[in-house]
Amino acid sequence: MGQPEAREIHPVAAPEVPPEDAARLRATMAAYGRPVRRVGYWREGRGFNARCGLGRLEVTQQFLRGDRDAEECALAHEAGHRDGWGAIAAAALVVGAGEVALAALPLPVSPGVGGMLASLARGAVALGTAVGGLAALAAGCRRDEYRADLTAARIVGKERYLEFLADPDLAPDPPRDWTWWFSSWHPTREQRMRRVERASGEAG
């Protein structure tokens, strides 16, 4: 019985952003002061969404089906992001301080009460370092979101941007389950709108 004929398998090509759309998005980002080298699809993204970092803009397919006004508001927001380096630096400082504190604590070499207390102290510092690092990262990312909102409001105008934020389909709220504080870096839509209103009032 002969061997079955081997067939060459070609990977399915992933869809690419149409050239005319990619050119328009690049031109908009350049006009907003944050040029990007590449434009691609955000494979895991859902709904009307975009993200930008390290010279690449990624958008969902629904983003390209939205109206131009919403697109420009969303891109103005992305232009205001700073790749999260400030949040990472803040978290690194917290972790570094925790490491210094751990190094200063005595090692639990004694099997008695002293050793147990030293172990508990080191565990408490390690736990505090982990929680503090996550908190610093989350707080830094939320500040970056607010900064991106204020940048967008300056670029496209406050009233136009507030109208964009008011639409839950365009600017959805983060999840509201028990993991929200740890898992979401985004403030709520209401918090973002209040911050834009307050900053605009202070500027006036």
C-alpha positions in Angstrom: 0.0 0.0 0.0 1.6 3.3 -1.1 2.2 6.3 1.1 -0.3 9.2 0.8 1.1 12.1 -1.2 2.4 14.8 1.0 0.7 18.2 0.6 2.3 21.5 1.3 0.4 23.5 3.9 0.4 27.3 3.5 -0.5 29.4 6.5 -3.6 31.5 6.1 -2.6 35.1 5.6 -3.9 37.4 8.3 -6.0 40.4 7.0 -4.2 43.6 6.7 -5.5 47.2 7.1 -6.4 48.5 3.6 -3.6 50.8 2.4 -5.9 53.8 2.0 -7.1 53.4 5.6 -3.5 52.9 6.9 -2.4 56.0 5.1 -5.2 58.1 6.5 -4.6 56.9 10.1 -0.8 57.6 9.8 -1.5 61.1 8.4 -4.0 61.8 11.3 -1.5 60.6 14.0 1.3 62.7 12.4 -1.0 65.8 12.4 -1.7 65.1 16.1 2.0 65.1 17.0 2.5 61.3 17.4 3.6 59.8 14.0 3.5 56.0 13.7 5.5 53.8 11.4 3.1 50.9 11.1 -0.6 50.4 11.2 -2.2 47.0 11.8 -5.2 45.2 13.2 -5.6 44.7 16.9 -6.4 40.9 16.8 -7.6 40.6 20.4 -9.3 44.0 20.5 -13.1 44.2 20.7 -15.6 46.8 19.6 -14.5 50.2 18.5 -11.0 50.3 19.8 -7.4 51.3 19.1 -4.0 51.3 20.8 -0.7 52.9 20.1 2.8 52.1 21.3 6.4 51.8 20.1 5.6 53.4 16.8 2.7 51.1 15.9 -1.0 51.9 15.8 -3.4 48.9 16.1 -7.1 49.2 15.4 -10.1 46.8 15.4 -12.0 46.1 12.3 -15.0 47.9 13.8 -12.9 51.0 14.3 -12.5 51.3 10.6 -16.3 50.9 10.1 -16.9 53.8 12.5 -17.5 57.4 11.5 -14.6 59.8 11.0 -15.5 62.1 13.9 -15.3 59.2 16.4 -12.1 58.0 14.7 -10.4 61.4 15.1 -11.4 61.7 18.7 -10.0 58.2 19.5 -6.8 58.9 17.6 -6.4 62.2 19.5 -6.7 60.2 22.7 -4.0 57.7 21.5 -1.7 60.6 20.6 -1.8 61.7 24.2 -0.5 58.4 25.6 3.2 58.1 26.6 3.7 54.3 26.3 3.4 53.8 30.1 7.0 54.3 30.9 6.2 56.6 33.8 3.9 54.0 35.4 6.6 51.3 34.9 9.2 53.6 36.5 6.9 54.2 39.5 6.3 50.5 40.0 10.0 49.8 39.7 10.8 52.4 42.4 8.3 50.8 44.8 9.7 47.3 44.1 13.3 48.6 44.5 12.4 50.2 47.9 10.9 46.9 49.0 14.0 45.0 48.0 16.1 47.4 50.0 13.9 46.9 53.0 14.1 43.1 52.6 17.9 43.3 52.5 17.9 45.4 55.7 15.8 42.8 57.6 17.6 40.0 59.5 17.5 36.5 58.1 15.4 34.0 60.0 18.3 31.8 61.2 16.9 31.1 64.6 14.2 28.4 65.0 12.6 30.2 68.0 10.3 33.1 68.3 12.9 35.5 66.9 13.2 33.5 63.7 9.4 33.3 63.3 9.1 37.1 63.7 11.9 37.7 61.2 10.1 35.4 58.7 6.8 37.2 59.3 8.4 40.5 58.8 10.1 39.5 55.6 6.8 38.0 54.3 4.9 41.2 55.1 7.5 43.4 53.3 7.4 41.1 50.3 3.6 41.1 50.1 3.6 44.9 50.6 6.1 45.3 47.9 4.0 43.3 45.4 0.8 45.1 46.3 2.5 48.5 46.2 4.1 47.8 42.9 0.7 46.9 41.4 -0.9 49.9 42.9 1.8 52.2 41.6 1.5 50.7 38.1 -2.3 51.0 38.1 -2.2 54.6 39.4 0.4 55.6 36.8 -1.7 54.0 34.0 -4.8 55.9 35.2 -2.8 59.2 35.2 -1.7 58.4 31.7 -5.4 57.9 30.7 -6.3 61.2 32.1 -3.4 62.9 30.4 -4.5 61.3 27.1 -8.0 62.6 27.6 -6.8 66.2 28.2 -4.6 66.0 25.1 -7.5 64.8 23.0 -9.7 67.6 24.3 -7.1 70.2 23.3 -6.7 68.6 19.9 -10.3 68.1 18.8 -12.1 70.5 21.2 -13.6 69.9 24.6 -17.3 69.7 23.6 -16.6 67.4 20.7 -14.4 65.1 22.9 -17.0 65.0 25.7 -19.6 63.9 23.3 -17.3 61.1 22.2 -16.7 60.0 25.8 -20.5 60.1 26.6 -21.1 57.3 24.1 -20.6 53.9 25.8 -20.1 52.1 22.5 -17.2 54.4 21.7 -15.7 54.8 25.2 -16.8 51.8 27.2 -16.4 51.6 31.0 -13.9 49.1 32.5 -15.2 45.9 34.1 -16.9 46.4 37.4 -16.2 43.0 39.1 -14.1 42.4 42.1 -10.9 42.4 40.0 -11.4 45.9 38.7 -8.9 47.7 41.0 -6.1 45.3 39.9 -7.0 44.4 36.4 -8.2 47.7 34.9 -6.0 50.7 34.2 -8.9 52.8 32.9 -10.9 55.2 35.0 -14.7 55.1 34.4 -16.3 57.2 31.6 -17.8 59.5 34.2 -14.5 60.0 36.0 -12.8 60.9 32.7 -15.5 63.3 31.7 -15.3 65.1 35.1 -11.6 65.4 34.8 -11.9 67.0 31.3 -14.6 69.4 32.5 -12.6 70.4 35.6 -9.3 70.9 33.7 -11.1 72.9 31.0 -12.6 75.1 33.8 -9.3 75.6 35.4 -7.7 76.5 32.1 -10.5 79.1 31.5 
